[in-house]
Amino acid sequence: MQNKVLKYLFDVKNSCELIREFTEGKSLDDYLNNRMLSSAVERQFLIIGEALNQAIKLDSQLANKINESRKIVDFRNFISHEYSAVSDEFVWGFVNSKLPILYQEVTSLLEENDP
C-alpha cells in the first residue's frame, strides 16, 4: 500500500481514537448538552470521511476492505454540507455502532502494512 494511503488510514485511526477519548464515559444526554463535545466529535468525523475518501481515490480496492466505506464518506459529506439537518442522536448512534468496526478495520490494515 502506498505511503500516502497509509497516512490517510493513520489519520482515520487517530480520529477514531480521539472520538473514543472524547466520548468515553459519556451518554447521549452528555452529548446533547455539551456543544463542545458534539463539535469535537463532528470535526473528527469530517477528518475520517475526507481521509477515507482520499485514500480510496488512491487505492480503489480499499473500499472493499473497509465495511460501509461509502456510507462513512457520505456521512462526512452530510455533516459538512447539510449541517443544519444533522441529528445528534444519529451522530451518537454512529459513534457507538460504526466507529468500533471502522477502528478495527483500519488498525488491521495498518498492522498488515507495518514494515
C-alpha positions as CSV (number, residue, x, y, z in Angstrom):
1,M,0.0,0.0,0.0
2,Q,1.3,3.5,-0.9
3,N,2.7,5.7,1.9
4,K,0.1,8.4,1.2
5,V,-2.7,5.8,1.6
6,L,-1.2,4.7,4.9
7,K,-1.0,8.3,6.1
8,Y,-4.7,8.7,5.4
9,L,-5.5,5.5,7.2
10,F,-3.4,6.7,10.1
11,D,-5.5,9.9,10.2
12,V,-8.7,7.8,10.3
13,K,-7.3,5.7,13.1
14,N,-6.2,8.8,15.1
15,S,-9.6,10.5,14.7
16,C,-11.4,7.3,15.8
17,E,-9.2,7.3,18.9
18,L,-10.0,10.9,19.6
19,I,-13.7,10.3,19.3
20,R,-13.4,7.4,21.7
21,E,-11.4,9.5,24.1
22,F,-14.0,12.4,23.9
23,T,-17.0,10.1,24.4
24,E,-15.6,7.7,26.9
25,G,-17.9,7.5,29.9
26,K,-20.4,9.9,28.2
27,S,-24.0,9.3,27.5
28,L,-26.3,10.6,24.8
29,D,-27.5,13.3,27.3
30,D,-24.0,14.4,27.8
31,Y,-23.5,14.7,24.1
32,L,-26.8,16.6,23.6
33,N,-25.9,19.1,26.4
34,N,-22.3,19.7,25.5
35,R,-21.8,21.6,22.3
36,M,-18.0,21.5,22.6
37,L,-18.2,17.7,22.7
38,S,-20.6,17.4,19.8
39,S,-18.5,19.9,17.8
40,A,-15.3,17.9,18.5
41,V,-16.9,14.6,17.5
42,E,-18.3,16.1,14.3
43,R,-14.9,17.6,13.4
44,Q,-13.2,14.2,13.8
45,F,-15.9,12.6,11.6
46,L,-15.1,15.2,8.9
47,I,-11.5,14.2,9.1
48,I,-12.4,10.5,9.0
49,G,-14.6,10.9,5.9
50,E,-12.2,13.1,4.0
51,A,-9.2,10.9,4.8
52,L,-11.1,7.8,3.8
53,N,-12.3,9.4,0.6
54,Q,-8.8,10.4,-0.4
55,A,-7.4,7.0,0.5
56,I,-10.0,5.3,-1.7
57,K,-9.2,7.6,-4.6
58,L,-5.6,6.4,-4.4
59,D,-6.4,2.8,-3.8
60,S,-9.9,1.8,-5.0
61,Q,-9.5,-1.7,-3.5
62,L,-9.6,-0.1,-0.1
63,A,-13.4,0.4,-0.5
64,N,-13.8,-3.4,-0.3
65,K,-11.6,-3.7,2.8
66,I,-13.5,-1.1,4.9
67,N,-17.1,-2.0,5.8
68,E,-19.5,0.6,4.6
69,S,-16.8,3.0,3.4
70,R,-19.2,4.8,1.1
71,K,-21.6,5.4,4.0
72,I,-18.8,6.8,6.1
73,V,-17.7,9.2,3.3
74,D,-21.4,10.1,2.7
75,F,-21.8,10.8,6.5
76,R,-18.9,13.2,6.3
77,N,-20.5,15.0,3.3
78,F,-23.8,15.2,5.2
79,I,-22.2,16.8,8.3
80,S,-20.3,19.2,6.1
81,H,-23.0,20.2,3.6
82,E,-26.3,19.6,5.5
83,Y,-25.1,20.6,8.9
84,S,-28.4,22.1,9.9
85,A,-30.1,18.8,9.4
86,V,-27.6,16.7,11.4
87,S,-29.3,14.7,14.1
88,D,-27.3,14.5,17.3
89,E,-28.9,11.1,18.0
90,F,-27.8,9.8,14.6
91,V,-24.2,11.0,15.2
92,W,-24.2,9.4,18.6
93,G,-25.5,6.2,17.1
94,F,-22.7,6.3,14.5
95,V,-20.2,6.7,17.3
96,N,-21.5,3.5,19.0
97,S,-22.3,1.3,16.0
98,K,-19.9,2.2,13.2
99,L,-16.8,3.7,14.8
100,P,-15.7,0.4,16.6
101,I,-15.8,-1.5,13.3
102,L,-14.0,1.2,11.4
103,Y,-11.3,1.4,14.0
104,Q,-10.8,-2.3,14.0
105,E,-10.6,-2.5,10.2
106,V,-8.2,0.4,9.8
107,T,-6.0,-0.8,12.6
108,S,-5.8,-4.2,10.9
109,L,-4.9,-2.6,7.6
110,L,-2.2,-0.5,9.2
111,E,-0.8,-3.6,11.0
112,E,-0.7,-5.6,7.8
113,N,1.4,-2.8,6.1
114,D,3.7,-2.1,9.0
115,P,7.3,-2.5,7.7
